[in-house]
Amino acid sequence: MSDLFDLSGRVALVTGGGRGIGRAIAVELANAGAAVVPSARSTDEIEAVADEIEANGGDALAVSADVTDPDAVTSAIDRAEAEFGNVDVVVNNAGFNPADALGRPEDVSTESFDRVLDVNLNGAYEVTTAAADSLLESDGGSVINVASVGGLVGLPRQHPYVASKHGLVGLTKSMSMDWAPDVRVNAIAPGYVATELTTGLQENEELRQSIIDRTPLERFAEPEEIAGPAVFLASDAASYVTGSVLAVDGGWTSR
């Protein structure tokens, strides 16, 4: 059974791969044998991830790119293909939920709404379609979109974020139909994870406790707990899984 999770010979591009969930996914894909291309706007962070992977005996290439810039995305794919020959796995993890996009609908500007969708949804589409030729030529291509419980249920005062993640779930399902049987397309829907993105929530005792009370496993996830499911979806262990959304949420959506 262990061979089913072996990613040796595969190349994985991970957007938002410099910290948090993206970093954990990049490291664990490398631990499973994949050559990994961590990508983000911050060069220092992705270079640190690539150095860590290489220090552990893996292959990595840090590529700086903004997922909202088509030219930068194309360049990133080109560099990955030039270095490793192909891209077999794409993990669309880049995303954010800025303070100016939080609030009642009438209090969030159109500009803030559009900016969140541009990164969280349009960016994933841009990266995936730029890698289409590689994925379709791969023997076992896999796309993994990092959505959210906010892509499965509503969350108050997070309308742009929730809309972007619901859109990402819809994109996952539709694209999985168009690219079957050649490329599998799935999504992960994390609950609340202990990363820099949720620092404010973790430091606010009332909000933190409300999240824990709503989560059957009674805690935030660690980033590595999202990485394991990503390895599964990238591997042959998930060879009959496509168009699915795997909730990794401590039971949040079971209520």
C-alpha positions, 0 to 999 in steps of 0.5 A, spaced: 500 500 500 505 504 501 507 504 494 500 508 492 503 514 496 509 514 492 510 521 488 517 519 485 518 522 478 512 527 479 513 534 479 509 539 483 507 546 483 505 549 489 502 556 489 502 560 496 508 555 497 512 559 502 508 559 508 502 556 512 498 550 508 502 551 502 509 550 505 507 544 509 504 541 502 510 543 499 514 539 504 510 533 504 510 532 497 517 532 497 517 527 502 513 523 498 518 523 492 516 529 488 520 534 485 517 541 488 516 548 485 514 552 491 511 559 488 509 565 491 510 573 490 515 573 496 522 570 494 525 569 501 520 565 503 519 560 497 527 559 497 527 557 504 522 552 503 526 549 497 532 549 501 529 545 506 527 540 501 534 540 498 537 539 505 532 533 506 535 530 499 529 532 495 529 536 489 526 543 489 526 550 485 523 556 488 519 560 482 517 567 484 510 569 481 504 573 482 498 568 480 494 574 478 499 576 473 498 571 466 506 573 464 509 571 471 504 565 471 506 562 464 514 564 466 513 560 472 510 554 468 516 554 463 521 554 468 518 548 472 518 545 465 525 547 463 528 544 470 524 538 471 521 536 464 514 537 466 508 539 471 504 533 473 501 536 479 498 543 481 496 545 488 492 552 487 493 554 494 495 562 493 489 566 497 488 571 502 482 574 506 484 581 507 481 586 513 478 590 508 474 585 505 471 583 511 464 586 514 457 587 512 456 586 504 454 594 504 461 595 507 465 592 502 467 595 496 467 592 489 475 593 489 476 589 495 471 584 492 474 583 486 481 583 489 479 577 493 476 573 487 482 575 483 487 572 487 483 566 490 479 564 484 482 567 478 489 566 480 487 558 480 484 558 473 490 562 471 495 557 473 491 551 472 490 553 464 497 555 464 499 548 466 494 545 461 499 542 456 503 539 461 498 536 466 494 533 460 501 530 457 502 527 464 501 520 466 497 521 472 496 529 472 492 532 478 490 538 480 488 540 487 485 546 489 485 549 496 478 551 498 475 552 505 469 550 509 467 557 506 466 554 500 461 549 502 457 553 507 456 561 509 461 564 513 458 571 516 462 578 514 466 574 509 462 575 503 468 576 498 472 570 501 466 565 501 464 567 494 471 566 491 471 559 495 465 557 492 467 559 486 473 554 486 469 548 488 465 549 482 471 550 478 473 544 481 467 540 479 466 542 472 474 542 470 474 535 473 469 533 468 472 536 462 479 533 463 477 526 465 480 521 464 487 524 463 487 529 469 484 528 476 481 535 479 479 535 486 479 540 492 481 540 499 476 544 504 480 546 510 477 548 517 480 553 521 488 552 521 493 555 525 497 559 520 499 567 520 492 568 516 488 566 522 493 569 527 488 575 529 482 569 530 487 565 535 489 571 539 482 573 540 480 569 546 472 570 544 473 568 537 478 563 538 473 559 543 467 560 538 471 556 533 473 551 538 466 550 540 463 549 533 469 544 531 467 537 534 475 536 534 475 542 539 482 545 536 485 549 530 488 544 525 496 544 524 498 546 517 501 539 516 494 536 517 492 539 511 498 536 507 497 529 508 490 529 504 494 533 499 499 528 498 493 523 498 490 526 492 496 527 488 498 520 489 495 513 485 492 512 492 486 517 489 486 514 482 479 513 482 478 520 485 476 526 481 471 532 482 471 531 489 471 536 495 475 533 501 473 537 508 479 537 512 475 541 517 475 537 524 468 536 523 466 543 522 461 541 516 458 535 519 453 539 524 
